[in-house]
């Protein structure tokens, strides 16, 4: 791996606007999932969410127990500037792997593919630990491999199952039917239950 994927690395990417993964809005697959949720009191975490359009969408739709955690102070400042009505208490500057709390739902959107591949089992363990009984990990994963040089790091369904199947009930892990056009046929949508 060429770069150390630490706070300085991610903060400089946001400072330079080098955020090619940013969709500029809510992912259609996650929007569809959020739209069917009835319980507005759910405690929700978005790890490594960056500009976190999903967090803004959750708050717009009454999910007031939703939080973003990110290493990058620039990403969090950008989010706050773009969403001034959302309290800073919903924005956590920190390392996901050191975070403590209990959540009903963790939303995965480009974080898993951005961490060092050696942390994938630790990610599965940490999401399991942070989720309440019957809590869910919901989101998108790449369904192709991009190599080892720099993020995003993709993978395969078979690989992902090695991390998640020992911990979660796999409710859904299938090709996303509503990815954005450049990602069509290249993403898996998952719903995993603790």
N, C-alpha and C positions, 0 to 999 in steps of 0.2 A: 504494500500500500504506500502510495507516495505522500499523502498528507495525513497529519494527525487530526482526527475528526473530533476536535475539542471545541471549547467555547470560542476561542480566537478564530478558528477556522470558520465556524458557522456565522459568527458575528461579522467577519469580513465579507462573507458571501452576501449577507443582507446589506451591508454598507455599500458594496459595489453594485448591488442590484443583479447579482449573478444567481438568479433564482429561477432557472428554466423549468423547474417542476411546478411552479406556481400557476394554478389554473385561472386565476383572476376572479374566481367565484366558487360557489359550493359545488362539489362533485355531484353529478346527477345521481349516482348510486347512493351516496350518503344522504342527499336531499330526500330521495324516495323513502329511505329507511326512516329518517327523522320524521317525515310527514305522517307515518303510520303510528308513531308513538303516542300514547294517550296520557301517560303519567308525567305531568310537567314537573313533578318534584324529584325526578331521578337525579342522582348525583353523577355527573358526566365529566370525564377527563379526556382531553385531547393532547397526547404527548408529542413534543416536537412539532407543534402545529404551525409555527411561523406566522403567516398572515391570517390563518385560522378563520377563513370564511365560514366554516361550519360552526364555529363558536358564535360568530355574529348572528348567523341564521338561527341557532338555538335560542339565543337571547331574544331575538325579534319575535320568536314564536312561544315565548313564555317559559322557557327552560332556564330558570334563574339559578340553578345549582350546577352550572356548567363552568368548567375551568380549562385553561390552557397552561401547559408547562413547556418552557423552552429555555435552552441555554443562552440564546442570543438576546441581549438587552435591546439591540437595534430592532429585531423582529417584534419584540413586545412593545417598544415605543411606537413603531409603525402601526401596530394593531390599535393601540390606545388613541393615536392621532386620527385614525380612520373610524374609530368607534368610541367617541368620547362619552357616550351615555353608559357604557359598560364599566362598572367599578374595577379599579385596579386590584381589588381583592380576588378577582377571577383570573388574574394574570400572574403566574408563578414563574419567577426566574430561577431556574435550577436544573439539576440533573435528574431526569426521570428515574434512573436506577437508584437514586438516593431518596426519592420522594416517599413520603408516608401519607396514608389516608385510606379511605374506603369509598369505592365508587360502585354504582350499579351498572355503568356502561363506560367502556373505554373505546374511543373512536380512533381507528388507525387510518391515517392518510399521509403517506410518504415518509413516515418516521422509520418504520421497520427497514425500508430499503436504503435508508441513509446512515444507519449505524454500522459499525464494523461487523462483518459477518460472524466473527468470533463471539459476538454478544447476543446472537439470536436465541440461544437456549435461555440465557439470562433474561432476555426480553419476555419470553413465554412465562418463565417463573415469576417475574416481577408483575406482569399483568395479572396473573393468577392471584398473587398475594394482595394486590390492590383491589381486586374485585370482591364485592360482597357475595355471600352464598347465592347461587343462581345468576350472578352478574354475567354480563356479556362483553366480549371483545368483538367489535364490528368494524369492518373496513375493507380496504383494497390492498392487494399485494400484486406485484408484477408476476406474470406467468412466463417470463423468459429471463435468461441470464445475460448480464451485461459485462461480465468479467470482474477483475479484481482491482483495477487501477484507482477508481474513484467512484463515489456514489453517483447515481443509484446502483445498488447491488440487487439484481433480480434473483430469481430462483424458480423452483418448480413446486407444484402441488405436493409431489412425493416428499421433497425436502421439508416443506413447511409442516407436513403431518408428523414428521419425526420430532418436531419441537412441541406441537400443540396437542396431538392426540393423547399423550400420556396424562394431560392435565384437564382437557376440555372435552365436552360433548361437541362433536362437529355437526352443527345443525345445517350449515351451508358452507361450501368451499367450491365454488363453480365459476366458470367464465362469466364475467360481468356482462349483462345484456344491455347496459346503458352507459358504458364508458364514453368519454369524449372521443371524438373522431380519431385523433392521433394515437389514442391508446386502445382503440377497439380491437378486441381479440387478443389483447396483451395483458389483461388484468383479471385477477380472480377476486370475487366478492366473497367475504367470509362473515359468518355469524357463528361465534364459538361461545358456548355457555359453560360457566364454571360448575 
